[in-house]
Amino acid sequence: MKSPGGRVSHRRAVDGLIQSSSRWESRSWTPSLLRNPVIRSHYRNGFIKLYVRDRLILRTEAAGNNVRDCGVSGKLGATSPNITASEAPRFADRLEAWGAALLFGVFELLPLDGASALGGALARRIGPFLGVSKLARRNISRAFPELSETEIGRVVTGMWDNLGRVAAEYPHLRKIRVFEPGGYVETHGFEHVDRAVAAGRRMIVFSGHIANWEIGMLAGAQHGISVAQIYRAANNPLMDRMIARFRGDGAEFIPKGAVAARRAIAALRRGTHLGLLWDQKMNDGIPVPFFGRPAMSAPALAVLALRFDCDVLPLRVERLDGARFRVTVFPPLPLPRSGDRHADAAALMVRVNATLEAWIRDRPEQWLWVHRRWPD
């Protein structure tokens, strides 16, 4: 698999996430040198990125007169970000949340196996007729050009079955005991986690939206390690709160956005490990091969791993039968150390995407094909 081309684009994207410590710490910033020590840099497509002296992106906003600076104090690295409060839920959000709460209530009354089966059956019958299934079909046909229309249809139906089961399993997440003998989950490879903990190594554990992706985070928390997961918050804030309650408080969840990078670095510095679902598109990312086509991928995983010398562990979740799962932790990926941090970050992201692609090829019906992963 070829490494992605265009090193200049790599540099621009990676520099937006992190700057080398020597570049910043070698300069003595004071309020007299810079009245409000915030750096603005115009970015493409009419967006502005704001950077502060601790090398972290605070926010990205559409260019315009309403963009406000985030003030920082005169001390190096001290920040006081001005974070905008979330918008109040719309009526449509409330309507969606009421419907979801009703369904979740029904699923919670059923045993886990029954709820999972019902969720899968409902989604199989409704999902393939939704407009978004056209996107799934297009993505599958480009990733697997050898499949017939009938075979693609079976993958789409299987995808909806899995998504329906994931939704129905949310009210039961707290009841699942990942390491219980003879339980719902079989586990393999956690000796790699134990080995990293014993050696005092920081870990970044990555997975994708495959099978029930929540089981991976559940496994980390129940294994007794301190872990923070970066996730994409639901567009509906009421749904996001509902799902957060189902997840419980066994781990820290960091929503993607303005302060995610800062919180992730803070977590690593205090010895907390990171969990990442790293299979979604990021427009400001770097092009990395995925199913033979360039896919814009966030390089933050690689940047953080190289900066903090983390063990990068692939964690795979598979749905075996109904609400039965297998969680496998693989040995850490080798960290490239060529001396060119941009090339190293790109090379590591190639390995990450190749790992995710292999899992998806093995069980394509368990991946989230309705996501716009590719630019076209």
C-alpha positions in Angstrom: 0.0 0.0 0.0 1.4 3.3 -1.0 1.9 6.1 1.4 -0.2 9.2 0.8 1.4 11.8 -1.4 1.7 15.5 -0.9 3.9 16.2 2.0 3.0 19.9 2.0 -0.7 19.0 2.7 0.5 16.7 5.5 2.5 19.5 7.1 -0.4 22.0 7.0 -2.8 19.5 8.6 -0.4 18.2 11.2 0.8 21.7 12.1 -2.8 22.6 12.9 -2.8 20.0 15.7 0.6 20.3 17.3 3.7 22.4 17.0 7.1 21.2 18.1 8.0 22.0 21.7 11.3 23.5 20.8 9.8 26.1 18.4 7.5 27.5 21.1 9.5 27.0 24.3 12.6 28.7 22.8 10.8 32.0 22.6 9.9 34.2 25.6 6.4 35.4 25.1 5.2 38.3 27.2 2.1 40.5 27.0 4.4 43.4 25.9 5.4 41.4 22.8 1.9 40.3 22.0 -1.0 42.2 23.6 -3.4 39.3 23.4 -1.2 36.2 22.8 -3.5 34.4 20.4 -2.4 33.5 16.9 -5.0 33.6 14.1 -4.3 31.9 10.8 -6.7 31.9 7.9 -7.5 28.5 6.6 -9.1 27.3 3.4 -12.8 27.4 2.6 -13.3 30.5 4.7 -12.5 29.1 8.1 -10.2 30.5 10.7 -8.2 28.4 13.1 -7.1 29.9 16.5 -3.9 28.7 18.1 -2.5 29.5 21.5 1.0 29.3 22.9 0.5 25.8 24.4 0.3 24.5 20.8 -3.3 23.5 21.0 -6.2 24.4 18.8 -9.0 26.0 20.8 -11.7 26.5 18.2 -12.4 26.7 14.5 -15.1 29.1 13.3 -16.4 30.4 10.1 -14.5 33.6 9.1 -16.4 36.7 10.0 -16.6 39.7 12.3 -18.2 37.6 15.0 -15.0 35.5 15.6 -13.8 36.2 19.2 -10.3 35.8 20.5 -9.7 33.4 23.4 -7.6 35.3 25.9 -4.7 33.8 27.7 -2.7 35.1 30.6 0.9 36.2 30.6 2.2 32.9 31.9 3.4 30.5 29.4 0.8 27.8 28.6 -2.0 29.2 30.8 -5.2 29.5 28.9 -8.8 30.6 29.5 -10.8 29.5 26.5 -14.0 31.3 25.8 -16.2 28.3 25.0 -19.7 29.0 23.5 -22.5 27.2 25.3 -24.4 24.6 23.3 -27.6 25.6 21.6 -30.9 24.8 23.3 -32.6 21.6 21.8 -34.9 22.3 19.0 -38.5 20.9 18.8 -37.3 18.3 16.3 -34.6 17.3 18.8 -37.2 16.9 21.5 -39.5 14.9 19.2 -36.6 12.6 18.2 -35.6 12.1 21.9 -39.1 11.3 22.9 -39.4 8.6 20.3 -36.0 7.2 21.2 -36.8 7.2 24.9 -39.9 5.2 24.2 -38.0 2.6 22.2 -35.2 2.5 24.7 -37.8 1.9 27.4 -39.2 -1.1 25.5 -35.7 -2.5 24.9 -34.8 -2.1 28.6 -37.8 -4.2 29.6 -36.6 -7.1 27.5 -33.6 -9.3 28.3 -30.5 -8.4 26.3 -30.9 -11.2 23.7 -34.5 -10.3 23.1 -33.9 -6.6 22.9 -31.0 -7.1 20.5 -33.1 -9.4 18.2 -36.0 -6.9 18.2 -33.7 -4.0 17.4 -32.1 -5.9 14.6 -35.4 -7.0 13.1 -36.9 -3.5 13.1 -33.8 -2.0 11.5 -33.6 -4.7 8.8 -37.2 -4.0 7.8 -36.9 -0.2 7.8 -33.3 0.7 7.2 -32.8 -0.5 3.6 -35.7 1.7 2.4 -34.2 4.9 3.9 -32.5 7.3 1.5 -29.1 7.0 3.3 -29.0 3.4 2.2 -28.1 4.7 -1.3 -24.9 6.1 0.1 -24.2 2.8 1.8 -24.7 0.9 -1.5 -22.4 3.3 -3.3 -19.7 3.0 -0.7 -19.9 -0.8 -0.7 -19.8 -1.0 -4.4 -16.6 1.1 -4.6 -14.9 -0.8 -1.8 -16.0 -4.2 -3.1 -16.3 -3.8 -6.9 -16.5 -7.6 -7.3 -19.8 -7.8 -5.4 -23.1 -8.2 -7.3 -26.1 -6.0 -6.5 -27.7 -8.9 -4.6 -24.5 -9.3 -2.5 -24.4 -5.6 -1.8 -28.0 -5.7 -0.7 -27.2 -8.4 1.8 -24.3 -6.3 3.2 -26.7 -3.3 3.6 -29.3 -5.4 5.3 -26.7 -6.9 7.6 -25.4 -3.3 8.4 -28.9 -2.2 9.4 -29.3 -5.4 11.5 -26.1 -4.5 13.4 -27.1 -0.9 13.9 -30.5 -1.8 15.2 -28.9 -4.2 17.6 -26.4 -1.6 18.8 -29.3 0.8 19.5 -31.3 -1.9 21.4 -28.2 -2.9 23.5 -27.6 0.6 24.9 -30.0 0.3 27.8 -28.2 -3.0 28.8 -24.6 -1.7 28.5 -24.1 -1.4 32.3 -25.2 -5.0 32.8 -22.7 -6.5 30.4 -19.7 -8.0 32.3 -17.0 -8.2 29.6 -14.7 -10.6 31.5 -17.3 -12.8 33.1 -16.6 -16.5 32.2 -19.3 -17.8 29.9 -20.8 -14.3 29.5 -21.7 -12.3 26.5 -18.1 -11.3 25.6 -15.0 -13.4 24.9 -11.7 -11.6 25.2 -8.3 -12.1 23.7 -5.0 -10.3 23.8 -5.4 -8.3 27.0 -1.9 -9.4 27.9 -0.7 -6.6 25.6 -2.6 -4.1 27.8 -1.1 -5.6 31.0 2.4 -5.6 29.6 2.1 -1.8 28.7 0.7 -1.0 32.2 3.5 -3.0 33.9 6.1 -1.1 31.8 4.5 2.2 32.7 3.7 2.9 29.0 1.0 5.2 27.8 -1.5 3.6 25.5 -3.7 4.8 22.6 -6.2 2.1 21.8 -8.0 2.5 18.5 -11.0 0.8 17.0 -13.8 1.7 14.5 -17.6 1.8 14.3 -17.7 -2.0 13.9 -20.1 -4.4 15.6 -21.1 -2.8 18.9 -18.2 -0.4 19.3 -19.2 0.5 22.8 -18.0 -2.9 24.0 -14.4 -1.9 23.5 -14.6 1.0 25.8 -16.5 -1.0 28.3 -13.7 -3.6 28.2 -11.1 -1.0 29.0 -13.0 0.4 32.0 -13.8 -3.0 33.4 -10.2 -4.2 32.9 -9.3 -1.6 35.6 -7.3 0.9 33.5 -7.9 4.7 33.5 -9.1 5.5 30.0 -10.6 8.5 28.2 -12.4 8.1 24.9 -12.6 10.8 22.2 -16.0 10.5 20.5 -18.3 12.4 18.2 -21.2 13.8 20.1 -24.7 13.2 18.7 -26.1 16.1 16.7 -29.1 16.0 19.0 -27.9 17.1 22.5 -30.8 15.2 24.2 -29.8 12.0 22.5 -26.2 12.6 23.5 -27.1 12.9 27.2 -29.3 9.8 27.0 -26.5 7.7 25.5 -24.0 9.1 28.1 -26.3 7.8 30.9 -26.3 4.4 29.3 -22.5 4.4 29.1 -22.2 5.1 32.8 -19.4 6.8 34.6 -16.7 4.1 34.3 -14.6 6.2 31.9 -14.1 9.7 30.7 -15.6 10.7 27.4 -14.2 13.6 25.5 -16.4 15.0 22.7 -14.6 16.0 19.5 -14.4 19.7 19.0 -12.6 22.8 20.1 -10.9 21.6 23.3 -10.6 17.9 22.5 -6.9 18.1 21.7 -6.1 19.9 24.9 -8.1 17.4 27.1 -6.5 14.5 25.3 -3.0 15.8 26.0 -3.9 16.5 29.6 -5.2 12.9 30.0 -2.0 11.5 28.6 0.1 13.7 30.9 -1.7 12.5 34.0 -1.3 8.8 33.0 -4.7 8.2 31.5 -4.8 6.2 28.3 -6.8 7.2 25.2 -9.5 5.2 23.3 -10.3 6.3 19.8 -12.8 5.4 17.2 -10.7 6.5 14.2 -12.6 5.5 11.1 -14.5 8.7 10.2 -13.8 11.5 7.8 -12.1 14.7 8.8 -12.1 17.4 6.2 -9.0 19.1 7.6 -7.1 15.8 7.9 -4.5 14.2 5.7 -5.2 11.9 2.7 -4.6 8.3 3.7 -5.4 5.2 1.6 -8.6 3.4 2.7 -10.0 0.7 0.4 -7.7 1.8 -2.4 -8.8 5.4 -2.3 -7.5 8.5 -0.4 -9.7 9.2 2.6 -9.2 12.3 4.7 -8.1 11.1 8.1 -7.3 12.9 11.3 -3.6 12.6 12.1 -4.1 13.4 15.8 -3.8 9.7 16.8 -0.3 9.5 15.2 0.8 12.9 16.3 0.0 12.2 20.0 1.5 8.7 19.8 4.8 10.0 18.4 4.9 12.9 20.8 4.2 10.9 23.9 5.8 7.6 22.7 2.6 5.7 23.3 1.9 2.1 22.6 -0.7 2.1 19.7 -2.9 -0.9 20.3 -5.6 -2.0 17.8 -8.8 -3.3 19.5 -11.2 -5.2 17.4 -14.9 -5.9 18.4 -16.8 -8.6 16.5 -20.4 -9.6 16.7 -20.4 -13.3 16.8 -24.1 -14.2 17.1 -26.9 -12.0 18.3 -25.6 -10.2 21.4 -22.4 -12.2 21.7 -19.1 -10.5 21.0 -15.4 -11.1 20.8 -12.9 -8.4 21.8 -9.4 -8.8 20.6 -6.4 -6.6 21.5 -3.5 -6.9 19.0 0.2 -6.1 19.6 1.2 -2.5 19.4 1.9 -1.0 15.9 5.5 -0.1 15.4 6.1 3.7 15.6 8.0 5.1 12.6 11.0 7.1 13.7 12.6 8.5 10.5 13.2 11.9 12.0 10.6 13.6 9.8 7.6 13.9 12.2 5.2 14.7 9.3 6.2 11.6 7.3 6.1 9.5 10.4 2.6 10.6 11.3 1.4 9.8 7.8 3.1 6.4 7.8 1.5 5.5 11.1 -1.9 6.6 9.8 -1.4 4.3 6.8 -1.0 1.4 9.2 -4.0 2.4 11.2 -6.3 2.6 8.2 -4.9 -0.7 6.8 -5.8 -2.4 10.1 -9.3 -1.0 10.1 -9.8 -2.0 6.4 -8.7 -5.6 7.1 -11.3 -5.9 9.9 -14.1 -4.4 7.7 -13.2 -6.7 4.7 -13.6 -9.7 7.0 -17.1 -8.6 8.3 -18.3 -5.9 6.0 -21.9 -6.1 7.3 -20.8 -4.9 10.7 -19.3 -1.5 9.7 -21.1 1.9 9.4 -21.3 2.3 5.6 -23.7 5.2 5.8 -20.8 7.6 6.7 -19.3 9.8 4.0 -15.8 8.5 4.5 -14.5 9.4 1.0 -14.5 12.9 -0.6 -16.5 11.8 -3.6 
